[in-house]
Amino acid sequence: KASQLGKIAGCQVLEGTIHRNHKIRLVRDGETIWKGSIASIKREANDVREVNAGVECGILLEGQNAIEVGDHIQAYEIVYKAQEL
């Protein structure tokens, strides 16, 4: 817990890559309890843009402090494609 920022989730990336601009789903007991954005990602006290699989990091979620041990953070990216005729 950081007094000025709120709760920072200590995480390990299991698969893929998490980028700072990804959207986040906070999942507890198989149920999505929050959706939002990443405020910051830190690796060894340094601010980073992305974290790869197998690496530990700290993630601060924008506007969310109800993180508990055992919660899962799922990162996803929204991609818009131009419509073709």
N, C-alpha and C positions, 0 to 999 in steps of 0.2 A: 504494500500500500504506500503510495506517495501522497503526502499531505496536501499538496497543491493540485495534483492531477486526478487523484482517485485510485481505484484498484487497477493494477497492472497484472495482466494474465501471464504467468510463466508458462511457455508453450514449447512443444517439440513438434516440428513439422513432420507428419507421417508420410505424406506423398505429395508430389507436385511442388509448386512454388507459390509463396504468398507475396504479392506485390502491395505496396502502400495504397494504390488506387483501387484495389479489389473491394467488393462489397462483402459483408460478413453476416452469417447466420450463427446465432448462439443457440446450441442445442443442449437441452438437459433432459435426460431420461427418454430420448427419442422424440422429443417434442420441441419445436422451434419456439423459443421464448422471446427472441429479439432479433431484429434485422437492422443493419446500419452500416457505418463506415469505420475505417481504421483511423485513429487520430495519430498514432506513431508506432513504429516498430524499432526496437532496440536490440542490438547484439553486442554483448560485452560493454555496455554503457555507451555505445556509439549508435547514433541514428542511422538506419539503413533503409534502402528503398525496397529490397526484396530479400527473402530468406528461402533457401532451398531445402529439399527433403533431408531429414536426418539431422537437422540443425536446431539448437535450442535458441529461443528468443523471448523477448518480453513484448506483449502487444497491449496497447492502450486503446480501448474502444471509445468512440466518440459518443458521449452522453449516456454511457452504461457503466454502472458500478456494482451490479448485482451478479458478479462472476463468482462461482463457487468451484471448489475442487471437484474434478470429474466432469466438468462441462466440456463440450466439444465446440470448437470454432471451425466453421466451414467457410472457406473463402471462395468467391465466385466472381466472374467478370461478365458484365452485360455488353454484348456486341450487337450493334445494329447493322443490318445488311440492307443495301439499296434494293428496292423491289424491281424485278425484271419482268418485262412483258413478253 
